[in-house]
Structures are given as structure tokens and as C-alpha cells.
């Protein structure tokens, strides 16, 4: 068992829930620390998101079960997933080819950081106003959410960052935006893992991850479960500060990735 593979699981479990691209961080570790090619590392970062399915499904099992009887949430999951697939799968195929050439994953990360920074200032001005809750999700917001989630297949773009940012701009409370993002992650991450297995299954063979893939999934599931509650509680208590802090971290990360890549 390679200890670096365990590190990938720990990083995935923590970073998945904040607006910093977990697949990009895993990609950089896989490429510049472990030594895989950049395109292989991109597939590793996207394919290893499967462990987070267990985290989100376990933490939100009551909401997932109630979604079967809650028409709004059920339609949100169905519609957003459809549009995520329409956008995300072609982006994955094109991105993997681009990474074999000259694509720099740092630029999208910078864009996400700047958008979050702008949202922090907007949130400060609108503090105390009525904001949308999880039960206010509608068709338009579901489509926009799905498109944003599909764009997260791009290297450097965080799935949680893109989706939470989109919902914040649509007027949702941060904690509810995070809940919707977490719920959607169950299907989205399953789709990401399946897409990688379909188009680049060699990363799960003995030549790259092999049996360590299961260990990475289990580690990311455990760490991911432990970090969800902390981040939701933090969002409820320190909404604006959290958006601002994550924005700064994301911008710094984007600059580092842009320079080093």
C-alpha cells in the first residue's frame, strides 16, 4: 500500500466540501509528488470522488429518503444531474486531451476565487434580508445549478465552489446552498467515477492505483463524513467571514497553480 495514496483520500475528504477544486489538488499531488502524468492525474482526481458518495449519503440519509416524497428536491436532483451530464462528460474528454498539451488549471481556480470574493461583499450588503431556503429551489435554479456543476469537470474548477457560488448569486442562504451542493454530490460524484472508469479505467488497474483505490475511497468517505458537519455549522455562524476566507484561499491556490503549472 502506497502511503501517498492514503494522503489522496484524506485530502479528498476535506477539500471536497470547500470551494477549492479537490480534483485539482489531487491532480497536482499525483503529478508532482507521486509522479503520474498530468492527464492521468486529472483522471485520478476526478475518479476518486466516489468515496464522497458514502459521506454525503450517510450524513444526509434522512433528506435523501425524504426527497422521494419531496417533489421539489427530487426534481432538483433529477434536472441538475441531467444538465451536469450534458456539460460535464464532453468537458472531461476535452480537458484530458488538453492536459496532454498546454492547459493551465490555475486560471479557473482564480475565477472561482474572484467570484466568491465579490459574493462576500454582496453578502455583507444584503445581510439580514430574506434569503431563499432549500425548499425554494425551482426549475430555473436547478438548471443553472446543473450547468455550474457540469463546468466543474474543468481542471481548477471546484464542484462545491461552482455550485455554492451559483446558489449564492441566486439568493440562497449559505448553509442551504451548501446542503443542496452536498446532496447533489451523491449523484454527481458517482457519475464522475463512472465516467472515468468508462473512458480511462486504467487508473483503477494495478499499473496506477490498483487495490489502493478501495482504500482511498474508504479514507475519503470517513474524513468527508467528519468534515461535513463542521463546515455546515461554521457556515451558519460565520457566513460572510467564511465566504471571504474561502475566496482568499482559493485565489492564493489559483495563483500557485498558475505559476507552478
Order of alpha helices (4+ residues) and beta strands (2+ residues): alpha-alpha-alpha-alpha-alpha-alpha-alpha-alpha-alpha-alpha-alpha-alpha
